């Protein structure tokens, strides 16, 4: 399946990929489009999460069109995080330091 979203809009929606965990506490990744509220998907790798998101995005936009709702314009920003699982102690301490100093 091609990326119909890209073909229809000429650009990609912003895509953010972040680490997540499954209900079984296994590491995974969540990908989402901030322009499309609630449009998200998961995968065992960042690439899988993005691939799944493209398919979900086509359905999401089709639903908006069917309901006659406005389709938010894409911004075309891609953000991914490289994550080591489980996190190292130094990474956890750095995150805690950032939040405690805020």
N, C-alpha and C positions, 0 to 999 in steps of 0.2 A: 504494500500500500504506500503510495506517495504521501508527501506532507501536504494535504489539501489546504491546510490553514495557511501555509506559506504561499501556495499558488493563488489563493483567493485574496490575500492581503498584500502580497509583495514583500512582506517582511515577517519576522518572527515576533511572537509575544515574548516579553521578558520571561526568562526561565531561571528560577532559583532552585538549587538542589541543596538539601541539608540532610545531615544524618538523622536517623530516627530509629526506633525499635518496634518490632512487631509485638502483638499481644502475648507471644511466647518469649518475649525479652530477647529476641535475636536481632542483630544489627541489620538495618536496611537503609534506604535512602528515600526521601520524599522530594518530589519535584512539583513545582506549582508556578502559575502565572499570576503575579500580583495584580495585573490589569483585569483578570477574570476571577472575581471573588468565588471561592469554593472549588475552582478547577484545579485538581491535584491528583497525583498518582504516586505509587510506590514501586520500588524495584530493589533487587538485591545488590545492584551496582548503580552508580550514577547514570550510566548509559541506558540501562534497562528502565530506570525511573523516567528518564527523558523520553525514551521511545514510547512507553506506556502513556505518558502525558500527551504526546502528539495525538494518539488515538482518542483519548478522552476529550481533548480540546475540540476535535472535529465534532464529536457528539454534543459538546457543550454549546458550541456556536450554532449548530443545527437547531438545538432546542431554543436558543434565543431567537433565531430567525422564525421558527414555527410559531412562537408566541408573539411575534411582532415587536420584540424588545430591541433596544439599541445595542449594537455590538461595540464594546470599547475598542478604541484604536490600539494597535500594538506599539510598544516602545523599543523592542529589539535589543534588550540587555540580557546577557547570559552570565550567571553567577554560579560557581560551583565551589564546594569545599572539599579538600582532600582530607580524609579522616582516617586516623589509625584507630582500630578497634581491638581491644578496649583502650580507652584513652590512657596515656601515661600519667603518672602521678604529677609530673611537672606541668603537663597541660591542664590538669584539673586545678592545680594551685594557681596557675596563671589566670584561668577563668574566674576563680573565686576572688582573686586579688582585684581584677577589673570590676566585678560587681560590687565588692565591698568598698571600693574607692569612689564609686559613682554617687 
